[in-house]
Amino acid sequence: MHKVWLVTGASSGFGRAITEAAVAAGDVVVGAARRPEALDDLVAAHPDQVEALRLDVTDVAAAEAAVRDVIDRHGRLDVLVNNAGRTHVGAFEETTDAELRELFDLHVFGPAALTRAVLPHLRERRTGAIVQMSSMGGQMSFAGFSAYSGTKFALEGLSEGLADEVREFGIKVLVVEPGAFRTSLFETARAGASADSGVYAKVRATRDAVSGGHGSQPGDPAKAAAVVLAALDADDTPLHLPLGDDGVTAVLGKLDAVRAEVTAWEDRSRATAFDD
């Protein structure tokens, strides 16, 4: 039986690639986007499989209605993909409260609202999946990405707890952690940036890498989408799925670094109980 997907940010990048992969597998996709007309070509090519839905994921009040609409029209919803997002470069000190809140609205509160909206339906059916599009920046960070990674760390923390809660209901949670893929994430018009005082040279280097990196990223979104679908179909779906050579290397490197730090202080850290 075909699946019914709700994919946010479906008009480009990973959202579009996952939509195309699901359609190729014979599934039905409701693609949500702030500009649903960007999906007109896919809707025209697959009128029985692709629908476009206007949705701004930062409008958390619209989440429940969007999910209800999909279920009312299709009878069920099998996979929610929280993909909508954008990058942001800025030093921690120079990132404003408004910029930080805007990122959290997009990467945390929006996905949380959609996830809450779909959970009662998935629990009742005792099946389904929630895909959280994170980043290798959800496992590690560096100069210029503190705000972006902060939102992805938060999304991953929420998702780990969620996965433990819903496993008994047959619901899968998959956190995808891509490295650099050839999407629109680094486009100047889409990438956010805090004001640059010039104090932090490393942040300037990150900003230059992002502004000059669009179109040259090594990762193929179509290949990434194929791995996402395969992971969802697997009996042992992973909770964390780094993608790309750079993504896997970065995540493994972070895990090794954390283990080394913990081990270096292990004896003193363990010896902190009351003597009695």
C-alpha positions as CSV (number, residue, x, y, z in Angstrom):
1,M,0.0,0.0,0.0
2,H,1.3,3.4,-0.8
3,K,2.3,5.9,1.9
4,V,1.0,9.4,2.4
5,W,3.7,12.0,3.2
6,L,3.6,15.5,4.4
7,V,6.9,17.2,3.5
8,T,7.7,20.8,4.6
9,G,10.0,23.0,2.6
10,A,9.1,20.7,-0.4
11,S,9.8,23.2,-3.1
12,S,13.6,22.8,-3.2
13,G,16.6,21.0,-1.8
14,F,16.1,17.9,0.4
15,G,12.4,18.5,0.5
16,R,12.0,18.3,-3.2
17,A,14.4,15.4,-3.5
18,I,12.5,13.4,-0.8
19,T,9.2,14.3,-2.6
20,E,10.5,13.0,-5.9
21,A,11.9,9.8,-4.3
22,A,8.6,9.1,-2.6
23,V,6.7,9.7,-5.8
24,A,9.0,7.3,-7.6
25,A,8.2,4.7,-5.0
26,G,4.5,5.1,-5.8
27,D,3.6,7.2,-2.7
28,V,1.5,10.3,-2.3
29,V,3.1,13.5,-1.1
30,V,1.6,16.7,0.2
31,G,4.3,19.2,-0.3
32,A,4.1,22.2,2.0
33,A,5.9,25.4,1.1
34,R,5.5,29.2,1.7
35,R,5.3,29.4,-2.1
36,P,3.4,26.3,-3.2
37,E,3.5,27.5,-6.9
38,A,7.1,26.4,-6.9
39,L,5.7,22.8,-6.9
40,D,3.5,23.4,-9.9
41,D,5.7,21.3,-12.2
42,L,5.6,18.3,-9.9
43,V,1.9,18.6,-9.4
44,A,1.4,18.8,-13.2
45,A,3.6,15.8,-13.8
46,H,2.1,13.7,-11.0
47,P,-1.4,15.0,-10.4
48,D,-2.5,11.9,-8.6
49,Q,0.5,11.8,-6.3
50,V,1.6,15.4,-5.5
51,E,-0.4,18.1,-3.9
52,A,0.9,21.5,-2.9
53,L,0.0,23.1,0.4
54,R,0.7,26.7,1.4
55,L,2.2,26.6,4.9
56,D,4.6,28.7,6.8
57,V,5.9,26.4,9.5
58,T,6.6,29.3,11.9
59,D,2.9,29.8,12.1
60,V,2.4,27.2,14.7
61,A,-1.3,27.8,14.9
62,A,-1.6,26.5,11.3
63,A,0.0,23.2,12.1
64,E,-3.0,21.3,13.4
65,A,-5.3,22.5,10.5
66,A,-2.6,21.4,8.0
67,V,-2.3,17.9,9.4
68,R,-6.1,17.6,9.7
69,D,-6.5,18.6,6.1
70,V,-4.1,16.0,4.9
71,I,-5.8,13.2,6.9
72,D,-9.3,14.3,5.9
73,R,-8.5,14.2,2.2
74,H,-6.3,11.1,2.2
75,G,-7.6,9.1,5.2
76,R,-4.3,8.9,6.8
77,L,-0.8,10.3,7.2
78,D,2.2,8.0,7.3
79,V,5.3,10.1,7.2
80,L,5.9,13.7,8.4
81,V,9.2,15.2,7.1
82,N,10.1,18.4,9.0
83,N,12.5,19.8,6.4
84,A,11.8,23.5,6.1
85,G,14.8,25.6,7.2
86,R,17.6,27.9,6.3
87,T,21.2,28.5,7.3
88,H,22.5,31.4,9.4
89,V,26.0,32.7,10.0
90,G,27.0,34.9,12.8
91,A,29.2,35.1,15.9
92,F,27.5,34.2,19.1
93,E,28.1,37.7,20.5
94,E,26.7,39.4,17.4
95,T,23.6,37.2,16.9
96,T,20.6,39.2,18.1
97,D,17.8,37.9,20.2
98,A,15.4,38.5,17.4
99,E,17.6,36.5,15.0
100,L,17.9,33.6,17.4
101,R,14.2,33.5,18.1
102,E,13.4,33.5,14.4
103,L,15.7,30.5,13.9
104,F,14.1,28.6,16.8
105,D,10.7,29.3,15.4
106,L,11.7,27.8,12.1
107,H,13.8,24.9,13.2
108,V,12.3,24.0,16.6
109,F,8.8,25.4,17.4
110,G,7.5,24.8,13.9
111,P,8.5,21.2,13.7
112,A,7.4,20.6,17.3
113,A,3.9,21.9,16.5
114,L,3.6,19.7,13.4
115,T,4.9,16.7,15.3
116,R,2.4,17.2,18.1
117,A,-0.4,17.5,15.6
118,V,0.4,14.3,13.8
119,L,1.2,12.1,16.9
120,P,-2.4,11.3,18.0
121,H,-3.1,9.9,14.5
122,L,0.1,7.9,14.3
123,R,-0.5,6.5,17.8
124,E,-4.0,5.4,17.0
125,R,-2.8,3.6,13.9
126,R,0.3,2.3,15.7
127,T,2.5,3.0,12.7
128,G,4.2,5.8,10.9
129,A,7.4,7.9,10.9
130,I,8.6,11.4,11.7
131,V,11.7,12.5,9.9
132,Q,13.6,15.5,11.4
133,M,15.9,17.1,8.9
134,S,18.8,18.2,11.2
135,S,22.4,18.7,10.1
136,M,25.9,17.6,11.0
137,G,25.6,20.9,12.8
138,G,23.1,19.1,15.1
139,Q,26.0,17.1,16.5
140,M,28.8,19.6,16.4
141,S,29.5,23.3,15.8
142,F,32.1,25.8,15.0
143,A,32.7,29.5,14.7
144,G,29.8,31.3,13.0
145,F,27.3,28.5,13.4
146,S,26.4,28.7,17.1
147,A,22.9,29.9,16.5
148,Y,22.1,27.5,13.7
149,S,23.6,24.6,15.5
150,G,21.8,25.6,18.7
151,T,18.5,25.1,17.0
152,K,19.5,21.8,15.5
153,F,20.9,20.6,18.9
154,A,17.5,21.5,20.4
155,L,15.6,19.6,17.6
156,E,17.8,16.5,18.2
157,G,17.3,16.6,21.9
158,L,13.5,16.8,21.5
159,S,13.7,14.0,18.9
160,E,15.7,11.6,21.1
161,G,13.2,11.9,23.9
162,L,10.3,11.6,21.4
163,A,11.8,8.5,19.9
164,D,11.9,6.8,23.3
165,E,8.3,7.8,24.0
166,V,6.7,6.6,20.7
167,R,8.7,3.5,20.0
168,E,6.1,1.3,21.8
169,F,3.4,2.6,19.5
170,G,5.3,1.5,16.4
171,I,6.3,5.0,15.4
172,K,9.8,5.6,14.0
173,V,11.8,8.8,14.5
174,L,14.7,9.4,12.1
175,V,17.0,12.4,12.6
176,V,18.9,13.2,9.4
177,E,22.3,14.9,9.7
178,P,23.6,16.0,6.2
179,G,26.9,17.5,5.5
180,A,27.3,19.9,2.6
181,F,24.8,19.0,-0.2
182,R,24.0,20.9,-3.3
183,T,20.8,22.5,-2.1
184,S,19.7,26.1,-1.9
185,L,20.8,26.4,1.7
186,F,23.8,28.5,0.9
187,E,22.0,30.8,-1.6
188,T,22.6,34.4,-0.6
189,A,18.9,35.2,-0.7
190,R,18.2,32.3,1.7
191,A,21.2,32.4,4.1
192,G,20.8,34.6,7.1
193,A,23.7,36.5,8.5
194,S,24.3,38.6,11.6
195,A,26.1,41.9,11.4
196,D,29.8,41.4,11.2
197,S,32.0,43.6,13.4
198,G,35.1,42.1,12.1
199,V,36.2,41.1,15.6
200,Y,36.0,37.3,14.9
201,A,38.2,36.2,12.1
202,K,37.0,32.7,12.2
203,V,33.4,33.8,11.7
204,R,34.5,35.9,8.7
205,A,36.1,32.7,7.2
206,T,32.9,30.8,7.8
207,R,30.8,33.6,6.2
208,D,33.1,33.6,3.1
209,A,32.9,29.8,2.9
210,V,29.1,29.9,2.9
211,S,28.8,32.7,0.5
212,G,31.2,31.1,-1.9
213,G,30.0,27.6,-1.4
214,H,26.7,27.6,-3.2
215,G,26.6,25.2,-6.2
216,S,29.9,23.5,-5.3
217,Q,28.7,21.3,-2.4
218,P,29.7,17.7,-3.0
219,G,26.5,16.0,-1.8
220,D,23.8,14.8,-4.2
221,P,20.3,15.4,-2.7
222,A,18.8,12.7,-4.8
223,K,21.2,10.1,-3.4
224,A,20.6,11.4,0.1
225,A,16.8,11.0,-0.4
226,A,17.3,7.4,-1.5
227,V,19.2,6.7,1.7
228,V,16.4,8.3,3.8
229,L,13.7,6.2,2.2
230,A,15.9,3.1,2.7
231,A,16.4,3.9,6.4
232,L,12.7,4.3,6.9
233,D,12.0,1.0,5.3
234,A,14.6,-0.8,7.3
235,D,13.6,-3.0,10.2
236,D,16.3,-1.3,12.3
237,T,15.8,2.3,11.3
238,P,18.5,4.4,12.9
239,L,17.8,7.4,15.2
240,H,20.7,9.3,13.8
241,L,21.6,9.3,10.1
242,P,24.6,11.4,9.1
243,L,24.8,11.9,5.3
244,G,27.8,12.6,3.1
245,D,31.4,11.8,3.6
246,D,31.9,15.2,5.4
247,G,28.8,14.6,7.5
248,V,29.9,11.2,8.7
249,T,33.5,12.3,9.3
250,A,32.3,15.3,11.3
251,V,29.9,13.3,13.5
252,L,32.4,10.5,14.2
253,G,35.1,13.1,14.9
254,K,32.8,14.9,17.4
255,L,32.0,11.6,19.2
256,D,35.7,10.7,19.4
257,A,36.5,14.2,20.8
258,V,33.8,13.9,23.4
259,R,35.0,10.5,24.5
260,A,38.6,11.7,24.8
261,E,37.5,14.7,26.9
262,V,35.3,12.6,29.2
263,T,38.0,9.9,29.6
264,A,40.7,12.5,30.4
265,W,38.6,13.7,33.4
266,E,36.9,10.4,34.1
267,D,38.6,9.6,37.5
268,R,38.0,13.0,39.0
269,S,34.5,13.3,37.5
270,R,33.5,10.0,39.0
271,A,35.0,10.8,42.4
272,T,32.4,13.5,43.3
273,A,30.1,11.5,45.6
274,F,29.9,12.1,49.3
275,D,32.6,10.3,51.2
276,D,30.1,8.5,53.5
